[in-house]
C-alpha cells in the first residue's frame, strides 16, 4: 500500500479528510526531485514533511484521495 500511495502522491493526487480538514499533497515545485517535500495542511496551518513522513500520516490517519477545496483532485 505505501509504495502505491507514494506513487499516487508523486502523481499529484491529494490525500485528505474533509471532516478534519487535513490534506497531504506533493506541490508542483517538487516534481522530479530526488527527495521531494510534501505539504500537510491542517486547520492550524501548513507544514513541510518528507515523502516518508507523508506516507506515515496517510496510513496512520487513514486519509483517502479527495478533492481539495482550493486545488481540486490534483496538486498540479
C-alpha positions as CSV (number, residue, x, y, z in Angstrom):
1,X,0.0,0.0,0.0
2,X,2.7,2.5,0.9
3,X,4.5,2.1,-2.4
4,X,1.3,2.7,-4.3
5,X,0.4,5.6,-2.1
6,X,3.9,7.1,-2.7
7,X,3.4,6.8,-6.5
8,X,-0.1,8.5,-6.1
9,X,1.5,11.4,-4.2
10,X,4.2,11.7,-6.8
11,X,1.4,11.8,-9.5
12,X,-0.2,14.8,-7.7
13,X,-3.1,13.0,-6.1
14,X,-4.2,14.8,-2.9
15,X,-5.0,12.7,0.2
16,X,-7.1,14.0,2.9
17,X,-10.2,14.0,5.1
18,X,-12.9,16.7,4.7
19,X,-14.2,16.2,8.2
20,X,-10.9,17.0,9.9
21,X,-9.8,19.4,7.1
22,X,-6.4,17.6,6.9
23,X,-4.7,17.2,3.5
24,X,-1.4,15.9,2.2
25,X,0.0,16.5,-1.3
26,X,3.2,17.0,-3.3
27,X,3.5,20.5,-4.7
28,X,4.3,21.0,-8.4
29,X,7.6,22.5,-7.5
30,X,8.7,19.2,-6.1
31,X,8.2,17.1,-9.2
32,X,11.3,15.2,-10.2
33,X,13.2,16.0,-7.1
34,X,15.3,13.2,-5.5
35,X,13.9,13.8,-2.1
36,X,10.5,15.5,-2.6
37,X,8.9,17.5,0.2
38,X,5.2,17.1,0.7
39,X,2.8,19.6,2.4
40,X,0.4,18.7,5.2
41,X,-2.4,21.1,5.7
42,X,-4.5,21.2,8.9
43,X,-6.8,23.9,10.3
44,X,-3.7,25.1,12.3
45,X,-1.6,25.8,9.1
46,X,0.7,24.1,6.7
47,X,3.9,22.2,7.3
48,X,6.5,20.6,5.1
49,X,7.2,16.9,5.6
50,X,9.3,14.4,3.8
51,X,7.7,11.8,1.5
52,X,8.3,9.1,4.1
53,X,6.6,11.2,6.8
54,X,3.7,12.0,4.4
55,X,3.2,8.2,3.8
56,X,3.1,7.6,7.6
57,X,0.5,10.4,8.0
58,X,-1.7,9.0,5.2
59,X,-1.6,5.5,6.6
60,X,-1.9,6.5,10.3
61,X,-4.8,8.9,9.7
62,X,-6.4,6.7,7.0
63,X,-6.5,9.5,4.5
64,X,-8.1,8.8,1.1
65,X,-7.8,10.5,-2.3
66,X,-10.0,13.6,-2.1
67,X,-10.9,16.9,-3.8
68,X,-9.0,19.7,-2.1
69,X,-11.1,22.9,-1.6
70,X,-8.6,25.0,-3.4
71,X,-6.5,22.7,-5.6
72,X,-9.1,20.2,-6.8
73,X,-8.3,16.5,-7.1
74,X,-4.6,17.0,-8.1
75,X,-2.0,19.3,-6.8
76,X,-0.6,20.1,-10.3
